[in-house]
């Protein structure tokens, strides 16, 4: 005997049949059991049509927002919908219309507050365009990112946004051939997807120039490891050091985009002699890990060593942290990603667009003049 259950996902729900794997022994198939007293059968589009006294197709037109429906019929249908508590079956509607008005978003690291701001921008803009957003994460692991993307495609999302993906470019291109796709926080150059990125080399150069303006020459960098944008920031740091004539002081140690590798990178710097007088960390979380390590060693920030982060997250602005950081407009970047996806889905744009936004410096309390007035 067949059974069924309801799957709720965001504002949508699906009716999913389950077939028993074992046939009932010698029993004659009986009719389905009536619902329990506290369970009410979910209303269908036919129930709405009967209550409103109209056809099923007219109810469908009202649900889709078709302007051709008369005000009286629209009012009758909406009243019936409210009285019955009817909710459209998004999956079935998507199969008919070949559109679900759902956007899938895969975020590489939900623990990073930068992506929280990006998600906020995505959600707000999608709501303005009357799209529903389904979020997932790969938790900084390539195989999990692929699984998350494939799951969203199975739900028939109209398009995908990948925020800071770790997967290979070839894999991204393959998904771009399956659905409209925008990559956030990682530059791409293929014809199958759009990208919205920050000018990471420029941001790193701004960080180095700020330290140099304060008299620092021994400026080190704790990099972001394999994270999206890490290589570009590392290259920007090295380019700025060369341009300022500080190439003999170039010092890069392995870090990452979370606190733990930032702490390890700072501990490696503490073992070097002479110590750097300024440190540019790959992002704000990396800088926080470094900050803890430096303070635990007895150093004072910024009197003994200056420290900069990247992203200008809400954490950097906390009063007891007050971290100097490179700002990238995360909320605006999230909104831009939705706009690019909308252009492909609703307006039929096919040529790729690769937007690069400019970073800026936000000076707070963790950077200061070189100790002793000079090196």
C-alpha positions, -999 to +999 in steps of 0.1 A: +000+000+000+013+035-009+019+061+017+028+097+015+045+124+034+050+162+031+083+178+027+085+215+037+113+236+022+113+273+030+079+285+019+072+255-003+060+220+003+060+188-018+039+157-017+062+127-020+049+092-025+066+062-008+061+027-022+063-002+002+092-025-008+074-056+004+040-067-010+013-074+016+011-112+022-023-125+013-043-096+023-067-080-001-056-044-008-077-021+013-086+015+007-064+042+022-071+048+059-090+080+066-069+108+081-068+111+118-092+135+134-064+161+140-051+158+104-068+178+077-064+169+040-043+195+022-065+216-002-058+213-039-062+238-067-095+220-076-108+227-041-100+264-046-117+264-080-149+248-066-150+273-037-145+303-060-168+290-086-142+292-114-121+269-135-088+253-125-070+272-153-083+305-140-070+297-105-037+290-120-037+323-138-044+342-106-016+323-088+008+333-115-003+369-113-017+371-148-030+406-155-058+393-178-079+380-149-108+404-139-107+420-105-139+401-094-125+367-104-092+375-088-109+385-056-130+354-055-099+331-060-078+349-034-107+347-009-110+310-015-072+306-012-073+323+022-103+304+035-089+270+025-053+277+034-042+266+000-005+266-009+007+261-045+028+230-051+060+247-062+075+215-078+045+207-098+041+243-109+078+244-119+074+214-141+045+230-159+060+264-163+096+252-165+103+279-139+103+276-101+114+312-093+139+297-069+176+305-068+201+281-053+231+296-033+261+276-021+282+294+005+317+280+010+319+290+047+289+299+068+312+306+098+327+336+080+308+368+088+317+382+054+295+356+037+267+365+062+267+400+047+268+386+012+238+363+019+219+393+033+224+412+000+214+381-020+182+376+001+171+412+000+175+415-038+160+382-045+129+391-025+126+424-044+126+404-077+101+379-062+125+349-061+129+324-033+164+316-022+175+281-012+208+281+007+234+253+012+271+250+021+300+229+011+318+237+045+350+245+026+352+210+011+351+204-027+331+172-026+305+186-004+302+217-026+295+194-056+269+175-036+252+208-026+251+221-061+237+189-075+210+188-048+199+223-057+198+215-094+176+184-086+152+209-070+150+226-104+163+260-092+163+286-120+199+296-114+229+292-091+251+316-071+284+301-058+299+322-030+336+316-026+336+281-042+365+257-036+358+235-066+379+235-098+372+259-126+364+230-149+337+218-125+322+253-123+321+255-161+303+222-162+276+234-139+274+267-159+264+247-189+234+232-169+219+264-154+226+302-153+254+306-128+272+335-110+304+331-091+310+354-062+343+362-046+363+343-071+372+355-106+363+334-136+369+340-173+347+314-190+317+321-213+293+299-193+291+320-161+292+355-146+314+366-117+313+394-091+346+398-074+366+423-053+399+436-067+419+415-042+454+425-056+445+462-052+432+456-017+464+439-006+484+468-021+463+493-001+471+474+030+509+474+024+508+511+014+491+520+046+517+502+067+545+518+047+529+553+053+533+546+090+570+540+086+569+501+085+593+482+062+592+447+078+557+440+067+547+403+067+517+385+053+497+356+067+481+342+036+447+326+031+459+291+021+437+276-006+408+300+000+391+319-028+410+352-033+440+341-012+464+339-041+454+373-055+459+389-021+493+372-018+504+384-052+491+420-044+512+420-012+543+409-031+538+434-059+534+463-035+565+453-015+585+453-048+571+486-059+580+502-026+615+489-027+608+465+002+614+432-016+641+421+008+615+422+036+589+400+018+578+374+043+547+352+036+537+324+061+509+299+055+476+307+071+439+304+062+406+321+063+397+311+099+411+319+133+431+287+139+454+290+108+458+327+116+470+319+150+495+293+136+508+318+111+513+344+138+532+318+160+555+312+130+562+349+127+570+351+164+598+326+159+614+348+132+642+373+140+639+402+135+601+403+142+580+420+116+566+453+128+534+450+108+513+420+096+487+419+069+464+390+074+443+373+046+410+382+062+395+394+095+391+359+110+427+352+102+437+385+118+417+376+150+437+344+154+469+363+149+458+390+174+453+364+201+487+348+194+505+382+195+488+393+228+494+359+244+531+363+236+532+397+255+531+420+225+508+450+225+488+460+195+497+484+178+525+497+200+547+466+194+532+453+161+505+466+137+479+443+123+454+445+094+427+422+082+406+420+051+368+421+045+358+447+071+333+424+087+311+433+117+337+415+139+364+440+129+342+469+139+335+456+175+348+481+200+372+457+218+386+445+185+387+477+164+406+460+136+420+480+107+407+462+076+403+464+039+366+469+031+348+451+003+311+459-002+298+425+006+260+434+007+263+452-027+282+422-042+254+399-031+228+421-047+249+424-079+251+386-081+213+383-081+210+410-107+234+392-130+214+360-126+181+378-132+196+392-165+203+357-177+170+341-164+145+367-172+161+389-198+178+362-218+214+376-217+239+351-229+272+370-231+293+367-198+298+396-174+327+398-150+323+426-125+352+437-103+344+461-073+370+484-057+382+479-021+390+506+004+408+511+037+391+514+070+415+525+097+409+516+133+430+509+163+453+480+154+477+499+131+501+526+143+536+541+137+566+518+136+579+511+171+607+534+182+600+559+154+620+540+128+635+507+117 
